[in-house]
Amino acid sequence: MKRKALPIAGGLLACLLGACTVLVPDPDPVESTLPTPDRLAELPADCPRSGGVAEPEGIGPGTEAQIAADLLAAVGDWVNAGTAMVANEPDWIGPGLPGHCLADLAELLGRIHGPALLAQGGDETLSAFQAELVKENLENLEAARAQGGATNARRELALLQQSSQSESGAFLNLIVRKLENRSIQPAGTEEWMAIVVPQGSRNLVFHLETKEAAHGYFSW
């Protein structure tokens, strides 16, 4: 595998207290008192409030291959977000659902997943990518409601063409298979060029450029 260097912007302390130690049982865990945000409360007043949506996991630290896998998994979580809810919650299934609610839900899910995946100070490529994922998510929400089941659209890593990593972040050049809902046959092949940078305890995408890739021929 070729590697390409690319400039990227961007304990535990144990103490012995004596020769003899009195063992005491660990204290019972204390449940968190932090409230869980009611994300659906952000929807327009005439949209359902029943159900719930999962919080995104984002991209953790790891090797270039692990970062690539987490990136594609996070994208899959985003485009399928909310589909289990609209396929199973009576208020979302029923005929009285206002026509704008699924689009509003897709926009809300974009506001939830976007900050967990895309760097706030990222470049101009991110707005187009976010708009595409919101569009895909809306299509999957509509399909889930019509078919009565959550969607499983996803992208799979076919090849990690080039990569490099430093303290500043990671550069990834990926070949990705795109699989649509309930399909095992790729709907297309894409080439991704991504820059992922550490921000706090997680990694966020600073740059993400995609294009269609012809089968068997990969180059940026």
C-alpha positions in Angstrom: 0.0 0.0 0.0 1.4 3.4 -0.9 1.5 6.0 1.8 1.4 9.7 1.2 2.6 12.3 3.6 0.2 15.2 3.8 0.5 18.3 6.1 -2.7 18.4 8.2 -4.1 21.5 9.9 -5.3 21.3 12.3 -3.1 7.7 34.4 -3.7 6.0 36.4 -1.7 6.6 39.6 -1.6 3.8 42.2 -0.4 4.4 45.8 0.6 1.9 48.5 -0.5 3.3 51.9 1.2 0.8 54.1 2.3 -2.8 54.5 -1.2 -3.8 55.6 -4.2 -2.9 53.5 -7.8 -3.2 54.6 -9.9 -4.4 51.7 -13.3 -2.6 51.3 -16.0 -3.4 48.7 -16.3 -1.1 45.8 -19.1 1.5 46.2 -22.3 0.9 44.2 -22.3 2.8 40.9 -24.1 6.1 41.0 -26.5 6.7 38.2 -26.0 9.8 36.2 -28.3 12.7 37.0 -27.6 14.5 33.7 -30.8 14.8 31.7 -31.1 13.1 28.3 -32.0 15.8 25.7 -35.4 15.4 24.1 -34.3 15.8 20.5 -37.8 15.5 19.1 -38.8 18.6 21.0 -37.0 20.6 18.4 -39.4 19.5 15.7 -42.4 21.7 14.7 -45.3 21.5 17.1 -47.5 19.6 14.7 -45.0 16.7 14.3 -45.0 13.6 16.6 -43.1 13.5 19.8 -43.3 9.8 20.3 -40.2 7.6 19.9 -36.6 8.6 20.0 -33.4 8.8 18.1 -30.0 7.5 19.0 -27.0 9.7 19.7 -24.2 9.3 17.1 -20.9 7.6 18.1 -18.6 9.4 15.8 -15.0 8.5 14.9 -12.7 7.2 17.6 -8.9 7.1 17.7 -7.0 4.2 16.0 -5.1 3.1 12.9 -5.9 4.6 9.5 -8.0 1.5 8.7 -9.9 1.8 11.9 -10.6 5.5 11.3 -11.8 4.7 7.8 -14.1 2.0 9.2 -15.5 4.4 11.8 -16.0 7.1 9.2 -18.1 4.8 7.0 -20.0 3.4 10.0 -20.9 6.9 11.1 -22.1 7.8 7.6 -24.3 4.7 7.6 -25.7 5.6 11.0 -26.6 9.0 9.7 -28.3 8.0 6.5 -30.4 5.3 8.4 -31.1 7.5 11.4 -34.7 7.7 12.6 -35.9 5.0 10.2 -36.7 2.5 12.9 -38.8 5.1 14.7 -40.9 6.1 11.7 -41.4 2.4 10.8 -42.6 1.4 14.2 -44.1 4.3 16.1 -47.9 4.7 15.5 -47.8 8.5 15.4 -45.2 8.3 12.6 -46.9 5.6 10.6 -50.4 6.9 10.8 -52.1 8.7 7.9 -52.4 11.9 9.9 -48.7 12.7 9.8 -48.2 16.2 8.3 -46.3 16.1 5.0 -43.4 18.2 6.2 -42.5 16.2 9.2 -40.1 13.7 7.6 -38.2 16.5 6.0 -38.1 18.3 9.3 -36.9 15.1 11.0 -34.1 14.7 8.4 -32.9 18.3 9.0 -33.0 17.7 12.7 -31.0 14.4 12.3 -28.5 16.4 10.2 -28.1 18.8 13.1 -27.5 15.9 15.5 -25.1 13.8 13.4 -23.3 16.7 11.6 -21.4 18.0 14.7 -20.4 14.5 15.8 -18.8 13.8 12.4 -17.8 17.0 10.7 -15.4 19.6 12.1 -17.0 23.0 12.7 -13.9 24.7 11.3 -13.8 22.3 8.3 -13.4 23.5 4.7 -16.0 24.1 2.0 -16.4 20.4 1.0 -18.3 19.6 4.2 -21.5 21.6 3.4 -22.1 19.7 0.2 -21.4 16.4 1.9 -23.8 17.2 4.7 -26.5 18.2 2.3 -26.1 14.9 0.5 -26.4 12.9 3.7 -29.5 14.8 4.8 -31.1 14.1 1.3 -30.2 10.4 1.6 -31.6 10.2 5.1 -34.9 11.7 4.0 -35.2 9.2 1.2 -34.6 6.4 3.7 -37.1 7.8 6.2 -39.7 7.8 3.4 -38.8 4.3 2.4 -38.9 3.0 6.0 -42.4 4.5 6.5 -43.7 3.1 3.3 -42.1 -0.4 3.8 -42.7 -0.7 7.5 -39.0 -1.5 8.4 -35.8 0.3 9.2 -33.4 0.8 6.3 -29.8 -0.5 6.1 -28.2 1.6 3.4 -24.5 1.7 3.9 -21.0 2.2 2.5 -18.3 -0.5 2.7 -14.6 0.0 2.4 -13.3 -1.7 -0.8 -9.7 -0.4 -0.6 -7.6 1.9 1.4 -5.5 3.3 -1.4 -3.3 5.8 0.4 -3.1 6.9 4.0 -0.9 8.6 6.5 -1.3 9.7 10.1 0.4 12.1 12.5 -0.4 13.9 15.7 -2.3 16.5 13.5 -4.7 13.9 12.1 -5.1 11.4 9.3 -5.2 11.5 5.5 -7.3 8.8 3.8 -7.8 8.0 0.2 -10.6 5.4 0.0 -12.4 3.3 -2.5 -16.0 2.8 -1.2 -18.8 0.5 -2.3 -22.3 2.2 -1.9 -25.1 -0.2 -1.1 -28.7 0.9 -1.1 -31.4 -0.2 1.3 -31.9 -4.0 1.5 -29.5 -4.6 -1.3 -26.3 -6.8 -1.4 -25.3 -5.5 -4.8 -23.3 -2.3 -4.9 -25.2 0.7 -6.4 -21.9 2.3 -7.3 -18.3 2.8 -6.4 -17.0 6.0 -5.0 -13.5 7.4 -4.3 -13.1 9.5 -1.1 -10.3 11.8 -0.1 -10.7 12.7 3.6 -8.7 14.6 6.2 -9.7 13.7 9.7 -8.4 15.8 12.6 -8.5 15.2 16.4 -10.7 17.6 18.3 -10.8 16.9 22.0 -11.4 13.2 22.7 -12.7 12.4 19.2 -11.8 12.7 15.5 -13.8 14.9 13.1 -13.7 15.2 9.4 -12.0 18.4 8.2 -12.1 17.7 4.4 -14.1 15.2 2.5 -14.2 15.1 -1.3 -16.0 12.3 -3.1 -16.4 11.3 -6.8 -17.6 8.3 -8.7 -14.9 5.7 -9.4 -14.9 3.4 -12.4 -14.7 -0.2 -11.5 -11.1 -1.4 -11.6 -9.5 2.0 -12.1 -8.8 4.2 -9.1 -7.0 7.5 -9.1 -7.6 10.9 -7.7 
